[in-house]
Amino acid sequence: EAQVTQNPRYLITVTGKKLTVTCSQNMNHEYMSWYRQDPGLGLRQIYYSMNVEVTDKGDVPEGYKVSRKEKRNFPLILESPSPNQTSLYFCASSKDRGQETQYFGPGTRLLVL
Amino acid sequence: GQSLEQPSEVTAVEGAIVQINCTYQTSGFYGLSWYQQHDGGAPTFLSYNALDGLEETGRFSSFLSRSDSYGYLLLQELQMKDSASYFCAANDYKLSFGAGTTVTVRA
């Protein structure tokens, strides 16, 4: 089954404790991205990657890091989480950057205390 | 950068037609996408317009006017399961979303 998976689905952590949210897709897609969703603000792009070893900032990259060492994986790293990073996070992939259809993962709910 | 404006809420009865408008300002533009999201679940793709005009997919249709920087999503024959949030998104080298429109369908 074609899908995007994220782990963990739910996470409660404390300020400053490094964490990683994994994202993996099995569709051989070149383009992957991370979004955060907050009430009233829609989905805002954090980082995106157009291919292996190619990443770029989205609209809200501060406090986040990403890497794209393999085509299928695109982890999101919070080196020192803060309460304002409490949010719902989605990973997505598409065939290429101009592809209109993005496939979203199930989401990760993060609470930073 | 890009900004997209859409209404925050729409309420309608089963069987009705709802139109969700979206205006955008972008520095680059490939096309306009529409996504549906139920209660914090994963957004799912509904429709895409790269060219001016109407695209029809079952009960849903989407329209784009590049000259007006405007598009809309038309939901026809509304069903209870259509109660969800709907987002327009402008495709550039990245994807920028509007804040979303919550559609509530009443019996």
Backbone of each chain as ProteinMPNN parsed JSONL, in Angstrom:
{"seq_chain_A": "EAQVTQNPRYLITVTGKKLTVTCSQNMNHEYMSWYRQDPGLGLRQIYYSMNVEVTDKGDVPEGYKVSRKEKRNFPLILESPSPNQTSLYFCASSKDRGQETQYFGPGTRLLVL", "coords_chain_A": {"N_chain_A": [[0.851, -1.2, 0.0], [0.592, 2.17, -0.921], [2.028, 4.702, 0.928], [2.612, 7.259, 3.453], [4.459, 7.295, 6.33], [4.663, 8.183, 9.777], [6.464, 8.607, 12.791], [6.966, 9.278, 16.267], [3.35, 8.977, 16.767], [2.187, 10.41, 18.773], [3.569, 12.591, 21.162], [4.951, 13.624, 24.17], [7.044, 15.911, 25.652], [9.801, 17.579, 27.284], [10.973, 20.946, 27.657], [13.882, 21.629, 25.805], [14.82, 19.032, 25.453], [16.186, 17.046, 23.117], [14.608, 15.833, 20.158], [13.43, 13.558, 17.632], [11.356, 13.239, 14.841], [10.262, 10.77, 12.785], [9.897, 10.193, 9.249], [8.666, 8.428, 6.535], [8.383, 7.301, 3.179], [6.918, 5.166, 0.694], [6.727, 5.405, -2.029], [8.597, 6.129, -3.813], [8.98, 8.831, -4.146], [10.273, 12.034, -5.076], [10.047, 14.528, -3.875], [9.739, 15.812, -0.659], [8.271, 17.016, 2.385], [7.832, 18.966, 5.411], [5.251, 20.022, 7.577], [3.693, 22.204, 9.913], [0.754, 22.425, 11.874], [-1.406, 24.699, 13.232], [-4.087, 25.96, 15.215], [-6.293, 27.964, 13.349], [-4.318, 28.833, 11.673], [-3.77, 27.247, 9.551], [-1.836, 25.074, 7.44], [1.602, 25.251, 7.691], [4.618, 25.402, 5.997], [7.617, 23.85, 6.961], [10.212, 22.768, 6.298], [11.502, 21.637, 3.141], [12.32, 19.123, 0.704], [13.846, 18.503, -2.324], [15.16, 16.419, -3.362], [17.445, 13.706, -2.682], [19.836, 14.732, -0.326], [19.253, 17.375, -0.834], [17.895, 20.07, 0.559], [15.65, 22.638, 1.762], [14.593, 25.746, 3.258], [11.304, 26.288, 4.498], [8.446, 28.207, 5.277], [8.503, 28.511, 8.053], [11.079, 27.78, 9.463], [12.623, 28.063, 11.788], [14.206, 26.714, 14.601], [14.103, 24.094, 13.849], [15.496, 21.189, 12.239], [16.418, 19.276, 9.368], [17.107, 16.296, 7.463], [18.143, 14.574, 4.496], [19.089, 11.823, 3.668], [18.47, 9.483, 2.471], [16.254, 8.522, -0.158], [13.69, 7.759, 0.658], [13.332, 8.569, 3.3], [12.807, 11.231, 5.636], [13.588, 12.788, 8.179], [12.512, 14.889, 10.9], [14.017, 17.124, 13.037], [14.176, 18.341, 16.289], [16.238, 20.216, 17.965], [16.375, 21.584, 20.408], [13.681, 21.648, 21.871], [10.918, 23.92, 22.344], [8.113, 25.333, 24.174], [6.554, 26.746, 22.284], [6.681, 25.203, 20.074], [4.879, 23.275, 20.298], [2.508, 21.488, 18.628], [0.696, 20.191, 15.747], [2.137, 18.007, 13.562], [2.859, 17.361, 10.167], [4.105, 15.192, 7.729], [4.83, 15.082, 4.248], [4.704, 13.871, 0.87], [5.536, 14.004, -2.635], [5.504, 13.318, -6.157], [7.19, 15.02, -7.657], [8.457, 18.413, -7.363], [6.677, 20.043, -8.676], [4.428, 18.6, -8.724], [0.998, 18.239, -8.305], [-0.319, 16.733, -6.417], [0.013, 16.083, -3.126], [0.923, 13.669, -0.761], [-0.037, 12.957, 2.419], [1.283, 12.147, 5.645], [0.036, 10.531, 8.702], [0.215, 12.315, 10.785], [1.756, 13.895, 13.656], [1.317, 14.496, 16.962], [2.603, 16.844, 19.03], [3.58, 17.776, 22.233], [5.156, 20.154, 24.101], [6.469, 20.662, 27.166]], "CA_chain_A": [[0.0, 0.0, 0.0], [1.332, 3.423, -0.994], [1.728, 5.483, 2.121], [3.607, 8.019, 4.193], [4.344, 6.944, 7.744], [5.346, 9.055, 10.722], [6.567, 8.107, 14.16], [5.751, 8.719, 16.864], [2.101, 9.678, 16.483], [1.963, 11.324, 19.883], [4.797, 12.752, 21.94], [5.023, 14.65, 25.205], [8.427, 16.051, 26.042], [10.09, 18.772, 28.074], [11.795, 21.946, 26.996], [15.311, 21.392, 25.68], [15.19, 17.633, 25.232], [16.208, 16.795, 21.676], [13.751, 14.771, 19.668], [13.35, 13.34, 16.19], [10.148, 12.638, 14.299], [10.649, 10.12, 11.531], [8.948, 10.183, 8.139], [9.106, 7.522, 5.484], [7.4, 7.072, 2.11], [7.261, 3.993, -0.114], [6.251, 5.673, -3.378], [9.745, 6.582, -4.602], [8.793, 10.245, -4.438], [11.455, 12.87, -4.93], [9.771, 15.719, -3.074], [9.177, 15.585, 0.678], [8.219, 18.255, 3.15], [7.246, 18.963, 6.744], [4.352, 21.116, 7.895], [3.056, 22.244, 11.219], [-0.604, 22.952, 11.811], [-1.873, 25.327, 14.467], [-5.466, 26.456, 15.029], [-6.469, 29.254, 12.698], [-3.172, 29.203, 10.822], [-3.615, 26.316, 8.442], [-0.595, 24.312, 7.397], [2.747, 26.073, 7.33], [5.725, 24.532, 5.625], [8.812, 24.041, 7.789], [11.317, 22.473, 5.385], [11.183, 20.729, 2.065], [13.476, 18.505, 0.056], [13.509, 18.161, -3.704], [15.798, 15.139, -3.671], [18.44, 13.309, -1.685], [20.855, 15.729, -0.001], [18.808, 18.715, -1.22], [16.832, 20.547, 1.444], [15.542, 24.092, 1.791], [13.684, 26.243, 4.274], [9.965, 26.712, 4.161], [8.03, 29.479, 5.86], [8.754, 28.578, 9.499], [12.129, 26.803, 9.738], [13.405, 28.326, 13.005], [14.099, 25.72, 15.661], [13.993, 22.766, 13.254], [16.489, 20.713, 11.295], [16.023, 18.093, 8.61], [18.145, 15.684, 6.644], [17.595, 13.676, 3.475], [20.201, 10.948, 3.287], [17.897, 8.46, 1.6], [15.086, 9.067, -0.832], [12.44, 7.43, 1.323], [13.241, 9.076, 4.675], [12.981, 12.682, 5.804], [13.312, 13.054, 9.594], [12.449, 16.253, 11.437], [14.772, 17.149, 14.287], [14.066, 19.518, 17.153], [17.441, 20.121, 18.796], [16.059, 22.081, 21.749], [12.266, 22.027, 21.746], [10.337, 24.924, 23.242], [6.648, 25.209, 24.201], [5.899, 27.268, 21.077], [6.719, 24.173, 19.039], [3.727, 22.396, 20.496], [1.755, 21.592, 17.387], [0.438, 18.978, 14.989], [3.109, 17.991, 12.473], [2.594, 16.457, 9.055], [5.065, 14.958, 6.667], [4.145, 14.853, 2.983], [5.593, 13.593, -0.268], [4.93, 14.037, -3.963], [6.379, 12.779, -7.188], [8.212, 16.046, -7.835], [8.047, 19.651, -6.714], [5.543, 20.647, -9.358], [3.314, 17.67, -8.662], [-0.075, 18.86, -7.558], [-0.835, 15.879, -5.353], [0.888, 15.738, -2.008], [0.399, 12.608, 0.091], [0.308, 13.309, 3.786], [1.318, 11.16, 6.706], [-1.091, 10.62, 9.635], [0.4, 13.404, 11.73], [2.381, 13.681, 14.967], [0.923, 15.53, 17.936], [3.721, 17.104, 19.936], [3.377, 18.697, 23.348], [6.409, 20.49, 24.773], [6.15, 21.265, 28.476]], "C_chain_A": [[0.878, 1.239, 0.0], [0.998, 4.277, 0.225], [2.929, 6.281, 2.602], [3.399, 7.695, 5.665], [5.16, 7.914, 8.586], [5.373, 8.366, 12.071], [7.389, 9.071, 15.009], [4.506, 9.492, 16.438], [1.787, 10.705, 17.562], [3.251, 11.388, 20.705], [4.638, 13.908, 22.917], [6.472, 14.709, 25.669], [8.589, 17.33, 26.87], [11.012, 19.699, 27.297], [13.266, 21.541, 26.989], [15.731, 19.968, 25.408], [15.061, 17.286, 23.756], [15.291, 15.652, 21.277], [13.782, 14.718, 18.147], [12.018, 12.706, 15.851], [10.512, 12.048, 12.935], [9.522, 10.202, 10.511], [9.51, 9.29, 7.057], [7.993, 7.35, 4.46], [7.886, 5.929, 1.222], [6.846, 4.155, -1.567], [7.368, 6.156, -4.303], [9.612, 8.053, -5.014], [10.069, 11.033, -4.209], [11.239, 13.992, -3.912], [9.15, 15.319, -1.747], [9.194, 16.889, 1.452], [7.596, 18.015, 4.518], [6.41, 20.219, 6.922], [4.008, 21.054, 9.384], [1.683, 22.889, 11.063], [-1.017, 23.448, 13.175], [-3.239, 25.93, 14.203], [-5.498, 27.84, 14.397], [-5.361, 29.649, 11.751], [-2.975, 28.265, 9.647], [-2.324, 25.533, 8.562], [0.536, 25.226, 6.941], [3.958, 25.171, 7.106], [6.973, 24.883, 6.439], [10.068, 23.904, 6.931], [10.786, 21.607, 4.259], [12.471, 20.212, 1.437], [13.075, 18.068, -1.344], [14.192, 16.874, -4.15], [16.814, 14.835, -2.579], [19.512, 14.387, -1.573], [20.49, 17.146, -0.435], [17.644, 19.12, -0.33], [16.808, 22.066, 1.43], [14.482, 24.502, 2.801], [12.325, 26.561, 3.682], [9.662, 28.042, 4.824], [8.393, 29.626, 7.338], [9.848, 27.602, 9.926], [12.835, 26.942, 11.087], [13.135, 27.259, 14.056], [14.023, 24.288, 15.162], [15.197, 22.47, 12.367], [15.925, 19.517, 10.568], [17.262, 17.513, 7.94], [17.479, 14.77, 5.632], [18.762, 12.854, 2.922], [19.74, 9.824, 2.353], [16.625, 9.03, 0.997], [13.808, 8.857, -0.026], [12.254, 8.095, 2.682], [13.547, 10.571, 4.773], [12.666, 13.034, 7.259], [13.328, 14.537, 9.936], [13.077, 16.24, 12.822], [14.522, 18.464, 15.012], [15.207, 19.415, 18.157], [17.164, 20.538, 20.246], [14.62, 22.578, 21.744], [11.835, 23.069, 22.771], [8.818, 24.805, 23.171], [5.968, 25.748, 22.949], [6.015, 26.319, 19.88], [5.684, 23.077, 19.279], [2.793, 22.572, 19.313], [1.436, 20.207, 16.847], [1.331, 19.033, 13.744], [2.735, 16.947, 11.424], [3.804, 16.389, 8.126], [4.274, 14.689, 5.39], [5.162, 14.55, 1.898], [4.809, 13.733, -1.563], [5.983, 13.618, -4.982], [7.516, 13.737, -7.504], [7.67, 17.361, -7.323], [6.852, 20.292, -7.396], [4.299, 19.783, -9.31], [2.219, 18.224, -7.779], [-0.521, 18.026, -6.369], [0.237, 15.603, -4.324], [0.164, 14.681, -1.163], [0.901, 12.875, 1.505], [0.373, 12.086, 4.692], [0.198, 11.408, 7.694], [-0.954, 11.726, 10.665], [1.05, 12.959, 13.033], [1.984, 14.837, 15.865], [2.026, 15.665, 18.968], [3.312, 18.116, 20.998], [4.714, 18.903, 24.046], [6.079, 21.244, 26.05], [7.269, 22.171, 28.983]], "O_chain_A": [[1.796, 1.358, 0.812], [-0.169, 4.54, 0.512], [4.075, 6.029, 2.229], [2.287, 7.81, 6.182], [6.208, 8.401, 8.161], [4.448, 7.646, 12.448], [8.387, 9.619, 14.541], [4.612, 10.549, 15.815], [1.191, 11.746, 17.286], [3.927, 10.38, 20.914], [4.247, 15.014, 22.544], [7.058, 13.69, 26.035], [7.626, 18.057, 27.114], [11.734, 19.273, 26.395], [13.826, 21.161, 28.017], [16.909, 19.72, 25.151], [13.957, 17.239, 23.215], [15.207, 14.634, 21.965], [14.112, 15.695, 17.474], [11.597, 11.747, 16.497], [11.007, 12.749, 12.052], [8.345, 10.27, 10.868], [10.686, 9.384, 6.705], [6.817, 7.264, 4.812], [9.085, 5.743, 1.02], [6.634, 3.164, -2.267], [7.112, 6.544, -5.443], [10.069, 8.459, -6.082], [10.841, 10.755, -3.291], [12.158, 14.354, -3.177], [8.164, 14.583, -1.706], [10.029, 17.759, 1.205], [6.929, 17.008, 4.753], [6.782, 21.312, 6.495], [4.033, 19.994, 10.01], [1.483, 23.776, 10.234], [-0.981, 22.706, 14.157], [-3.521, 26.366, 13.087], [-4.821, 28.764, 14.849], [-5.445, 30.686, 11.093], [-2.083, 28.484, 8.827], [-1.789, 25.353, 9.656], [0.424, 25.897, 5.914], [4.271, 24.301, 7.918], [7.333, 26.051, 6.584], [10.882, 24.824, 6.855], [9.765, 20.934, 4.396], [13.549, 20.779, 1.613], [12.09, 17.353, -1.527], [13.847, 16.306, -5.187], [17.008, 15.631, -1.661], [20.025, 14.886, -2.575], [21.343, 18.033, -0.404], [16.543, 18.582, -0.448], [17.813, 22.708, 1.127], [13.597, 23.722, 3.153], [12.201, 27.027, 2.549], [10.533, 28.907, 4.918], [8.571, 30.743, 7.823], [9.568, 26.674, 10.685], [13.567, 26.04, 11.493], [11.984, 26.944, 14.36], [13.893, 23.361, 15.961], [15.828, 23.375, 11.82], [15.053, 18.82, 11.087], [18.312, 18.151, 7.864], [16.387, 14.253, 5.872], [19.327, 13.152, 1.87], [20.517, 9.292, 1.56], [15.995, 9.915, 1.576], [12.929, 9.719, -0.041], [11.128, 8.178, 3.172], [14.425, 11.093, 4.085], [11.577, 13.534, 7.542], [14.06, 15.326, 9.338], [12.705, 15.433, 13.674], [14.637, 19.546, 14.437], [15.147, 18.616, 19.091], [17.659, 19.917, 21.186], [14.368, 23.777, 21.629], [12.318, 23.096, 23.903], [8.287, 24.24, 22.215], [4.901, 25.257, 22.58], [5.501, 26.61, 18.8], [5.629, 22.085, 18.553], [2.34, 23.682, 19.031], [1.847, 19.191, 17.407], [1.28, 19.993, 12.975], [2.352, 15.821, 11.741], [4.424, 17.399, 7.796], [3.176, 14.134, 5.442], [6.33, 14.925, 1.997], [3.586, 13.6, -1.587], [7.18, 13.575, -4.696], [8.671, 13.323, -7.608], [6.52, 17.419, -6.886], [6.09, 21.014, -6.753], [3.24, 20.179, -9.795], [2.469, 18.632, -6.645], [-1.053, 18.573, -5.403], [1.247, 14.964, -4.617], [-1.032, 14.786, -0.892], [2.102, 12.999, 1.746], [-0.377, 11.124, 4.527], [-0.53, 12.391, 7.558], [-1.923, 12.043, 11.356], [0.917, 11.811, 13.455], [2.272, 15.999, 15.576], [2.341, 14.718, 19.688], [2.766, 19.176, 20.69], [5.33, 17.95, 24.523], [5.488, 22.323, 26.019], [7.153, 22.749, 30.064]]}, "seq_chain_B": "GQSLEQPSEVTAVEGAIVQINCTYQTSGFYGLSWYQQHDGGAPTFLSYNALDGLEETGRFSSFLSRSDSYGYLLLQELQMKDSASYFCAANDYKLSFGAGTTVTVRA", "coords_chain_B": {"N_chain_B": [[6.988, 35.678, -1.054], [3.931, 33.962, -0.22], [0.393, 34.432, 0.102], [-2.796, 33.355, 1.079], [-6.283, 33.697, 1.013], [-9.258, 32.646, 2.486], [-12.69, 31.915, 3.371], [-13.553, 31.499, 6.845], [-15.542, 29.863, 7.918], [-18.329, 27.867, 6.846], [-21.724, 27.017, 6.66], [-24.164, 24.629, 5.809], [-27.048, 22.845, 4.516], [-27.817, 19.358, 4.13], [-27.588, 18.137, 0.812], [-27.399, 20.597, -0.345], [-25.543, 23.204, -2.145], [-22.234, 24.315, -1.891], [-19.897, 26.922, -2.083], [-16.525, 27.586, -1.877], [-14.424, 30.188, -1.669], [-11.21, 31.34, -2.77], [-8.599, 33.528, -2.609], [-5.441, 34.603, -3.803], [-2.052, 35.675, -3.306], [0.932, 35.614, -4.823], [4.432, 35.014, -5.33], [5.371, 33.384, -7.214], [3.832, 30.946, -9.297], [2.351, 27.873, -9.895], [-0.052, 26.49, -9.863], [-3.32, 25.86, -8.371], [-4.298, 24.044, -5.578], [-6.594, 21.892, -3.839], [-7.475, 20.669, -0.642], [-8.839, 18.304, 1.642], [-9.666, 17.937, 5.068], [-10.389, 15.972, 7.801], [-11.208, 16.525, 11.113], [-8.468, 16.954, 12.268], [-7.129, 14.883, 11.079], [-5.114, 13.369, 8.465], [-4.528, 15.608, 5.772], [-6.187, 15.293, 2.642], [-5.864, 15.035, -0.862], [-7.918, 16.817, -3.136], [-8.424, 18.281, -5.56], [-7.02, 19.95, -8.445], [-5.931, 22.835, -10.183], [-4.223, 23.911, -12.904], [-4.507, 25.434, -15.096], [-6.643, 28.098, -16.325], [-10.143, 27.845, -15.659], [-12.654, 25.279, -15.229], [-12.488, 22.351, -13.274], [-13.765, 19.158, -12.921], [-14.617, 16.751, -10.541], [-16.402, 14.28, -9.808], [-18.673, 14.975, -7.255], [-17.388, 17.226, -6.562], [-16.016, 20.29, -7.705], [-13.547, 22.428, -9.116], [-12.312, 25.704, -9.662], [-10.361, 28.053, -11.495], [-9.013, 31.286, -11.929], [-6.475, 32.816, -13.276], [-5.88, 35.44, -13.982], [-7.35, 36.905, -12.19], [-6.331, 36.054, -9.824], [-7.654, 34.096, -8.32], [-9.696, 31.486, -7.07], [-12.041, 28.764, -6.702], [-13.709, 26.231, -4.776], [-16.222, 23.972, -5.386], [-18.758, 22.378, -3.784], [-21.058, 19.954, -4.298], [-24.385, 18.596, -3.879], [-24.374, 18.143, -1.057], [-23.221, 16.068, 1.599], [-23.421, 14.537, 4.849], [-20.936, 13.522, 5.497], [-19.244, 15.28, 4.292], [-18.662, 17.264, 6.019], [-16.031, 18.995, 7.188], [-12.684, 20.373, 7.146], [-11.502, 22.549, 4.625], [-8.876, 23.274, 2.474], [-7.26, 25.668, 0.466], [-4.399, 25.695, -1.649], [-1.437, 27.084, -2.831], [0.616, 26.222, -5.448], [4.01, 26.357, -5.792], [7.516, 26.471, -5.909], [7.357, 25.509, -3.475], [4.671, 24.536, -1.295], [2.004, 26.508, -0.329], [-0.428, 27.081, 2.097], [-3.855, 28.113, 2.597], [-5.693, 29.337, 5.488], [-7.82, 27.694, 5.93], [-11.194, 26.456, 5.58], [-13.926, 25.755, 7.49], [-16.385, 23.501, 6.956], [-19.656, 22.883, 7.759], [-22.129, 20.528, 7.703], [-25.547, 20.26, 7.912], [-28.37, 18.322, 8.917]], "CA_chain_B": [[6.129, 34.846, -0.253], [2.578, 33.725, -0.714], [-0.69, 34.491, 1.066], [-4.068, 32.891, 0.541], [-7.428, 34.065, 1.838], [-10.482, 31.881, 2.295], [-13.576, 32.136, 4.517], [-13.223, 30.613, 7.959], [-16.595, 28.882, 8.178], [-19.523, 27.807, 6.013], [-22.698, 26.026, 7.125], [-25.197, 24.366, 4.812], [-27.826, 21.642, 4.788], [-27.61, 18.223, 3.211], [-28.146, 18.308, -0.515], [-27.146, 21.956, -0.846], [-24.282, 23.479, -2.847], [-21.379, 25.256, -1.175], [-18.739, 27.413, -2.824], [-15.464, 28.116, -1.017], [-13.561, 31.041, -2.478], [-9.811, 31.458, -2.359], [-7.801, 34.501, -3.348], [-4.038, 34.374, -3.47], [-0.998, 36.574, -3.766], [2.109, 34.75, -4.858], [5.581, 35.491, -6.085], [5.477, 32.413, -8.3], [2.579, 30.189, -9.218], [2.139, 26.798, -10.866], [-1.449, 26.114, -9.865], [-4.04, 25.902, -7.098], [-4.781, 22.74, -5.123], [-7.573, 21.857, -2.746], [-7.339, 19.511, 0.236], [-9.87, 18.105, 2.663], [-9.135, 17.383, 6.313], [-11.371, 15.655, 8.832], [-10.853, 16.497, 12.525], [-7.058, 16.791, 12.585], [-6.528, 13.767, 10.366], [-4.246, 13.763, 7.369], [-5.165, 16.237, 4.612], [-6.219, 14.47, 1.436], [-5.97, 15.814, -2.08], [-9.224, 16.818, -3.799], [-8.485, 18.807, -6.915], [-5.907, 20.82, -8.83], [-6.08, 23.61, -11.413], [-3.025, 24.573, -13.404], [-4.974, 26.364, -16.123], [-7.943, 28.721, -16.059], [-11.312, 27.061, -16.001], [-13.304, 24.397, -14.265], [-12.143, 20.933, -13.224], [-14.835, 18.464, -12.215], [-14.298, 15.417, -10.03], [-17.576, 13.802, -9.068], [-19.494, 16.039, -6.668], [-16.54, 18.394, -6.311], [-15.446, 20.984, -8.852], [-12.675, 23.527, -8.738], [-12.194, 26.714, -10.713], [-9.221, 28.957, -11.358], [-8.822, 32.423, -12.812], [-5.138, 33.345, -13.0], [-5.866, 36.895, -14.123], [-7.963, 37.467, -10.979], [-5.703, 35.412, -8.652], [-8.863, 33.648, -7.612], [-10.211, 30.163, -7.366], [-13.048, 28.281, -5.754], [-14.081, 24.818, -4.708], [-17.674, 23.833, -5.347], [-19.21, 21.096, -3.244], [-22.45, 19.773, -4.683], [-25.123, 17.491, -3.239], [-23.676, 17.985, 0.208], [-23.534, 14.95, 2.473], [-22.914, 14.738, 6.21], [-19.511, 13.184, 5.528], [-18.473, 16.397, 3.746], [-18.279, 18.144, 7.127], [-14.572, 18.893, 7.278], [-11.99, 21.607, 6.776], [-11.031, 22.551, 3.247], [-7.761, 24.202, 2.319], [-6.662, 25.912, -0.835], [-2.941, 25.719, -1.546], [-0.784, 27.563, -4.043], [1.809, 25.446, -5.803], [5.173, 27.051, -6.332], [8.567, 25.513, -5.56], [6.833, 24.934, -2.246], [3.213, 24.582, -1.246], [1.532, 27.396, 0.718], [-1.831, 26.811, 2.37], [-4.72, 29.04, 3.286], [-5.969, 28.97, 6.878], [-8.818, 26.652, 5.949], [-12.621, 26.753, 5.73], [-14.651, 24.667, 8.14], [-17.72, 23.294, 6.395], [-20.552, 22.1, 8.613], [-23.32, 20.106, 6.984], [-26.627, 19.955, 8.834], [-29.448, 17.496, 8.362]], "C_chain_B": [[4.75, 34.721, -0.872], [1.578, 33.907, 0.416], [-1.976, 34.1, 0.364], [-5.173, 33.212, 1.527], [-8.631, 33.207, 1.474], [-11.367, 32.087, 3.51], [-13.292, 31.122, 5.608], [-14.277, 29.534, 8.174], [-17.719, 29.0, 7.155], [-20.425, 26.721, 6.585], [-23.772, 25.867, 6.072], [-25.919, 23.073, 5.173], [-27.492, 20.56, 3.773], [-28.28, 18.498, 1.877], [-27.867, 19.661, -1.139], [-25.825, 22.011, -1.616], [-23.517, 24.537, -2.06], [-20.207, 25.649, -2.072], [-17.744, 28.039, -1.854], [-14.494, 28.885, -1.904], [-12.157, 31.119, -1.902], [-9.139, 32.506, -3.234], [-6.357, 34.373, -2.883], [-3.161, 35.496, -4.002], [0.287, 35.777, -3.694], [3.218, 35.392, -5.666], [5.856, 34.582, -7.273], [4.283, 31.5, -8.206], [2.526, 29.148, -10.317], [0.664, 26.48, -10.996], [-2.023, 26.141, -8.467], [-4.591, 24.519, -6.78], [-5.815, 22.928, -4.03], [-7.411, 20.546, -1.981], [-8.485, 19.51, 1.237], [-9.221, 17.498, 3.894], [-10.273, 17.184, 7.308], [-10.696, 15.674, 10.194], [-9.391, 16.195, 12.829], [-6.411, 15.577, 11.969], [-5.647, 14.275, 9.241], [-5.036, 14.478, 6.278], [-5.117, 15.291, 3.413], [-6.508, 15.346, 0.227], [-7.36, 15.681, -2.704], [-9.126, 17.181, -5.278], [-7.315, 19.744, -7.161], [-6.24, 21.523, -10.132], [-4.745, 24.262, -11.753], [-3.406, 25.658, -14.415], [-6.307, 26.975, -15.712], [-9.07, 27.775, -16.431], [-11.732, 26.137, -14.893], [-12.794, 22.967, -14.403], [-13.209, 20.23, -12.395], [-14.394, 17.066, -11.817], [-15.463, 14.959, -9.177], [-18.403, 14.965, -8.551], [-18.692, 17.321, -6.433], [-16.03, 18.972, -7.629], [-14.554, 22.096, -8.341], [-12.452, 24.418, -9.943], [-10.997, 27.588, -10.427], [-9.306, 30.07, -12.394], [-7.473, 33.042, -12.457], [-5.117, 34.865, -13.062], [-6.437, 37.582, -12.881], [-7.314, 36.946, -9.702], [-6.782, 34.861, -7.729], [-9.221, 32.24, -8.025], [-11.322, 29.808, -6.407], [-13.208, 26.783, -5.862], [-15.59, 24.762, -4.541], [-18.02, 22.431, -4.858], [-20.7, 20.958, -3.541], [-23.063, 18.573, -3.953], [-24.486, 17.133, -1.9], [-24.18, 16.788, 1.002], [-22.906, 15.219, 3.837], [-21.406, 14.486, 6.262], [-18.627, 14.279, 4.94], [-18.122, 17.423, 4.821], [-16.799, 17.947, 7.416], [-13.995, 20.288, 7.07], [-11.437, 21.462, 5.376], [-9.983, 23.649, 3.091], [-7.442, 24.404, 0.846], [-5.156, 26.035, -0.624], [-2.365, 26.147, -2.885], [0.502, 26.79, -4.266], [2.86, 26.34, -6.429], [6.307, 26.045, -6.165], [8.264, 24.909, -4.197], [5.317, 25.104, -2.275], [2.797, 25.459, -0.071], [0.025, 27.256, 0.859], [-2.562, 28.036, 2.913], [-5.012, 28.512, 4.683], [-7.065, 27.926, 7.013], [-10.233, 27.16, 6.149], [-13.293, 25.543, 6.356], [-16.058, 24.614, 7.576], [-18.511, 22.392, 7.335], [-21.812, 21.806, 7.828], [-24.371, 19.678, 8.003], [-27.72, 19.163, 8.136], [-30.676, 18.342, 8.031]], "O_chain_B": [[4.458, 35.307, -1.914], [1.873, 33.576, 1.564], [-2.214, 34.464, -0.788], [-5.016, 33.022, 2.733], [-8.975, 33.062, 0.301], [-10.86, 32.404, 4.586], [-12.841, 30.011, 5.328], [-13.948, 28.415, 8.568], [-18.021, 30.087, 6.664], [-19.959, 25.642, 6.949], [-24.241, 26.853, 5.502], [-25.463, 22.308, 6.023], [-26.954, 20.832, 2.7], [-29.393, 19.022, 1.819], [-28.078, 19.848, -2.337], [-25.099, 21.023, -1.725], [-24.091, 25.533, -1.62], [-19.606, 24.802, -2.734], [-18.104, 28.935, -1.09], [-13.832, 28.314, -2.772], [-11.954, 30.979, -0.696], [-9.115, 32.381, -4.459], [-6.088, 34.074, -1.72], [-3.475, 36.16, -4.99], [0.683, 35.319, -2.622], [2.976, 36.201, -6.562], [6.511, 34.99, -8.231], [3.761, 31.298, -7.11], [2.637, 29.464, -11.501], [0.172, 26.228, -12.097], [-1.316, 26.407, -7.495], [-5.265, 23.901, -7.604], [-5.897, 23.976, -3.389], [-7.238, 19.476, -2.564], [-9.017, 20.553, 1.619], [-8.336, 16.649, 3.785], [-11.019, 18.114, 7.613], [-9.734, 14.942, 10.425], [-9.104, 15.263, 13.581], [-5.265, 15.257, 12.289], [-5.459, 15.481, 9.087], [-6.107, 14.009, 5.892], [-4.133, 14.583, 3.202], [-7.303, 16.283, 0.298], [-7.911, 14.584, -2.791], [-9.669, 16.488, -6.138], [-6.702, 20.261, -6.228], [-6.76, 20.914, -11.067], [-4.212, 25.061, -10.983], [-2.711, 26.663, -14.561], [-7.011, 26.436, -14.858], [-8.969, 27.007, -17.388], [-11.231, 26.203, -13.77], [-12.684, 22.439, -15.51], [-13.519, 20.663, -11.286], [-13.872, 16.302, -12.628], [-15.507, 15.216, -7.974], [-18.792, 15.845, -9.319], [-19.262, 18.373, -6.141], [-15.661, 18.237, -8.545], [-14.78, 22.64, -7.26], [-12.407, 23.958, -11.084], [-10.654, 27.838, -9.272], [-9.622, 29.841, -13.562], [-7.352, 33.722, -11.438], [-4.416, 35.51, -12.281], [-6.053, 38.706, -12.557], [-7.703, 37.351, -8.606], [-6.805, 35.13, -6.528], [-9.067, 31.855, -9.184], [-11.518, 30.49, -5.401], [-12.894, 26.162, -6.877], [-16.16, 25.418, -3.669], [-17.619, 21.433, -5.455], [-21.505, 21.766, -3.08], [-22.364, 17.675, -3.483], [-24.114, 15.987, -1.65], [-25.38, 16.523, 1.073], [-21.981, 16.022, 3.963], [-20.687, 15.165, 6.994], [-17.403, 14.225, 5.068], [-17.362, 18.355, 4.558], [-16.371, 16.871, 7.834], [-14.726, 21.253, 6.847], [-10.964, 20.395, 4.985], [-10.177, 24.788, 3.515], [-7.363, 23.447, 0.075], [-4.699, 26.431, 0.448], [-2.753, 25.638, -3.936], [1.362, 26.714, -3.389], [2.631, 26.988, -7.45], [6.059, 24.844, -6.276], [8.859, 23.902, -3.816], [4.764, 25.738, -3.174], [3.188, 25.191, 1.065], [-0.71, 27.305, -0.127], [-1.977, 28.879, 3.593], [-4.634, 27.392, 5.028], [-7.232, 27.333, 8.079], [-10.448, 28.175, 6.811], [-13.235, 24.439, 5.815], [-16.827, 25.566, 7.704], [-18.086, 21.283, 7.661], [-22.483, 22.718, 7.344], [-24.108, 18.83, 8.856], [-27.959, 19.311, 6.938], [-31.679, 17.812, 7.554]]}, "name": "protein", "num_of_chains": 2, "seq": "EAQVTQNPRYLITVTGKKLTVTCSQNMNHEYMSWYRQDPGLGLRQIYYSMNVEVTDKGDVPEGYKVSRKEKRNFPLILESPSPNQTSLYFCASSKDRGQETQYFGPGTRLLVLGQSLEQPSEVTAVEGAIVQINCTYQTSGFYGLSWYQQHDGGAPTFLSYNALDGLEETGRFSSFLSRSDSYGYLLLQELQMKDSASYFCAANDYKLSFGAGTTVTVRA"}
